[in-house]
Amino acid sequence: MANDRIGAHFKLKVRCFNCRVDTVHRLAVPAAEDAPECVDDLLESQFLRDQRFQCKACEAPIGVIVAAVEVKEPADA
């Protein structure tokens, strides 16, 4: 598959709107012409809006991103 390459990796800290538990989520953004390459681009992207959240503690579907950072992943990860 030609679109298996990853363009950027991000780590998000998401707070559940219901139980207020914070969880960490990793996102691997596929390499594409309009793919987000930095945190600012990610926060404004359709890619992020298309992601779905479900709290691991209470299964609520609503969360708030409280932190986002770009992370460097090893080439073989």
C-alpha positions in Angstrom: 0.0 0.0 0.0 1.4 3.4 -1.0 -0.3 5.3 1.9 1.2 3.3 4.7 3.8 5.9 5.5 3.4 7.9 8.7 4.0 11.7 8.4 3.9 12.7 12.0 3.2 11.3 15.5 1.4 13.2 18.3 0.6 12.5 21.9 -2.7 13.9 23.2 -3.8 14.2 26.8 -7.6 14.0 26.8 -9.8 14.7 29.8 -13.1 12.9 30.0 -16.0 15.4 30.2 -18.0 13.0 32.4 -15.6 11.6 35.0 -12.7 14.1 34.5 -10.1 11.2 34.2 -7.1 12.2 32.0 -5.9 9.6 29.5 -3.0 9.7 26.9 -3.6 8.9 23.3 -1.1 8.5 20.5 -2.0 9.5 16.9 0.0 8.5 13.9 -0.9 10.8 11.0 -0.5 9.2 7.5 1.8 11.0 5.2 -0.4 13.1 2.8 -0.1 16.4 1.0 -2.5 18.2 3.5 -1.7 16.1 6.6 -0.9 18.1 9.8 2.8 18.3 10.5 2.8 20.3 13.8 0.6 20.7 16.8 -1.0 23.9 15.5 -1.9 22.2 12.2 -3.2 19.2 14.0 -5.5 21.2 16.3 -7.1 22.8 13.2 -7.2 19.7 11.1 -10.1 17.6 9.8 -8.0 14.6 10.7 -8.3 15.4 14.4 -12.1 16.2 14.0 -12.5 12.7 12.5 -11.0 11.0 15.5 -13.3 9.4 18.0 -12.9 9.3 21.8 -14.3 6.9 24.4 -13.2 7.2 28.0 -11.5 4.0 29.3 -12.9 4.6 32.8 -16.6 5.4 32.2 -17.0 4.9 28.4 -18.3 8.5 27.9 -17.8 9.6 24.3 -16.9 13.3 25.0 -13.4 14.4 25.9 -11.4 17.7 25.9 -7.8 17.9 24.7 -5.8 19.4 27.5 -2.3 18.9 26.0 -0.9 18.0 22.6 2.8 17.4 21.7 4.5 16.2 18.6 6.7 13.1 19.3 9.5 11.7 17.4 9.1 8.0 16.8 11.9 5.6 15.8 11.9 4.7 12.1 11.1 1.0 12.9 8.2 1.7 15.3 
